Amino acid sequence: MDRRIGRNLRARRTSLSLTLGEVAGVCGISFQQVHKYERGANKISAEALWRIAKFLGAPLSSFYEDFDAETAASEAPVMGRQTAG
């Protein structure tokens, strides 16, 4: 999921011919951090995504394009599995 959001972020940023540094300045973070977001190496917080979306003039939903319930379920981490017994 993080990689998909990152790809959508990168696509929007590059379509507007913006640098990593310009996007980073909006959130008060380094351009390296934005690069990590775009690669999906780091999770982007809701607040950072909201600020970036506002700066890029994009609805939040645009970062979640190409998602559907089946895709989200298959990519979700398995946590706290318990066996019956």
HELIX and SHEET records of a PDB file:
HELIX    1   1 ASP A    2  SER A   15  1                                  14    
HELIX    2   2 LEU A   20  CYS A   27  1                                   8    
HELIX    3   3 PHE A   31  ARG A   39  1                                   9    
HELIX    4   4 ALA A   46  LEU A   56  1                                  11    
HELIX    5   5 LEU A   60  TYR A   64  5                                   5    
HELIX    6   6 ALA A   69  GLU A   75  1                                   7    
END                                                                             
